[in-house]
């Protein structure tokens, strides 16, 4: 899986070799024994690190986090930082 901005950034590279920084997680119910491994790809290690922090917000999991990132992570991080300075 990729965040929306990543899909857009890579769309012109079809047929090219690319490298992604990945994060593995498991989806499903631990008690039900039906955990499914999933991979999420990012364009840089910094984006992967930001995403890990981003999804630590209560109620925001991997899938919701991916849907929320239609713009590049650098833009989201800058907006969060600007909002924190105003507080």
Secondary structure, 3 states (H helix, E strand, C coil): CECHHHHHHHHHHCCCCCCCEEEEEEECCCCCCCCEEEEEEECCHHHHHHHHHHCCCCCCCHHHHHHHCCCCHHHHHHHHHHHHHHC
